[in-house]
Amino acid sequence: MIRIAIANQKGGVGKTTTAINVATALAATGWKTLLIDLDPQGNASTGVGVSASAREASSYDVLVDRVPVSQCVMSTRIPGLDLLPATVDLSGAEVELVNADDRAHRLQRALRAPDLGYDVCLIDCPPSLGLLTLNALTAADTLLVPLQCEFFALEGLSQLLTTVERVQQRFNPDLGIIGIALTMFDRRNRLTEQVSEDVRSCLGQLIFETTIPRNVRLSEAPSHGVPALIYDHACAGSRAYMALARELITRLPEKRIAA
């Protein structure tokens, strides 16, 4: 199973929207996909149609109580996409785990279970660089970074890259960065174009060619409990996420188990 963490410590950059729609696109192309909601807000869970009242077990149980992942995952209305949901209990996980010797490796060990049978796992991280995100980065093979096209986002990116280096040194030497996706792109805004040019000149091939535009339909979809790809598959945002997923697949190793 290929494990991809989707992280950026800055909030409001389209992280959860990216996780939901890329997971949906991968499932639609035949990849058996697991989406892990590691954000106490539970937005990824809501975004694929799983209400808070329906979440009987969650990522909290996996991290704190060591419940097997297979006992906590839920099917979604999206064929080929399962969910490990989040509940508000997850907000206390960092405090409960702070004195545990293996606090950074709980998720990594849980995802090593041989009975999972997924091709790919996407981990939606909270907008911080705390213990939950550390668990995701330790468990992941690689990192996908959504980056909003604005100046302050660049400052946050440098902090995230520093964190990745530290995780590589101490917890997960094999952690890589599969790519940085530029989000909330607005061609009418000259600053957006400038940020895009600056990031591409600095990081080159690490930046995905596909950019995710500002799009009303992307914002509307979560309130209907479905990804934008289902809410309006023809809108500009959905088309962009389908293109991003295709580009992502070209960067993934051929480790899938499904036909």
Rosetta blueprint (number, residue, H / E / L):
1 M L
2 I E
3 R E
4 I E
5 A E
6 I E
7 A L
8 N L
9 Q L
10 K L
11 G L
12 G L
13 V L
14 G L
15 K H
16 T H
17 T H
18 T H
19 A H
20 I H
21 N H
22 V H
23 A H
24 T H
25 A H
26 L H
27 A H
28 A H
29 T L
30 G L
31 W L
32 K L
33 T E
34 L E
35 L E
36 I E
37 D E
38 L L
39 D L
40 P L
41 Q L
42 G L
43 N H
44 A H
45 S H
46 T H
47 G H
48 V L
49 G L
50 V L
51 S L
52 A H
53 S H
54 A H
55 R L
56 E L
57 A L
58 S L
59 S H
60 Y H
61 D H
62 V H
63 L H
64 V H
65 D L
66 R L
67 V L
68 P L
69 V H
70 S H
71 Q H
72 C L
73 V L
74 M E
75 S E
76 T L
77 R L
78 I L
79 P L
80 G L
81 L E
82 D E
83 L E
84 L E
85 P L
86 A L
87 T L
88 V H
89 D H
90 L H
91 S H
92 G H
93 A H
94 E H
95 V H
96 E H
97 L H
98 V L
99 N L
100 A L
101 D L
102 D L
103 R L
104 A L
105 H L
106 R H
107 L H
108 Q H
109 R H
110 A H
111 L L
112 R L
113 A L
114 P L
115 D L
116 L L
117 G L
118 Y L
119 D L
120 V E
121 C E
122 L E
123 I E
124 D E
125 C L
126 P L
127 P L
128 S L
129 L L
130 G L
131 L H
132 L H
133 T H
134 L H
135 N H
136 A H
137 L H
138 T H
139 A H
140 A L
141 D L
142 T E
143 L E
144 L E
145 V E
146 P E
147 L E
148 Q E
149 C L
150 E L
151 F H
152 F H
153 A H
154 L H
155 E H
156 G H
157 L H
158 S H
159 Q H
160 L H
161 L H
162 T H
163 T H
164 V H
165 E H
166 R H
167 V H
168 Q H
169 Q H
170 R H
171 F L
172 N L
173 P L
174 D L
175 L L
176 G E
177 I E
178 I E
179 G E
180 I E
181 A E
182 L E
183 T E
184 M E
185 F E
186 D L
187 R L
188 R L
189 N L
190 R H
191 L H
192 T H
193 E H
194 Q H
195 V H
196 S H
197 E H
198 D H
199 V H
200 R H
201 S H
202 C H
203 L H
204 G H
205 Q H
206 L H
207 I E
208 F E
209 E E
210 T E
211 T E
212 I E
213 P E
214 R L
215 N L
216 V H
217 R H
218 L H
219 S H
220 E H
221 A H
222 P H
223 S H
224 H H
225 G L
226 V L
227 P L
228 A H
229 L H
230 I H
231 Y H
232 D L
233 H L
234 A L
235 C L
236 A H
237 G H
238 S H
239 R H
240 A H
241 Y H
242 M H
243 A H
244 L H
245 A H
246 R H
247 E H
248 L H
249 I H
250 T H
251 R H
252 L L
253 P L
254 E L
255 K L
256 R L
257 I L
258 A L
259 A L
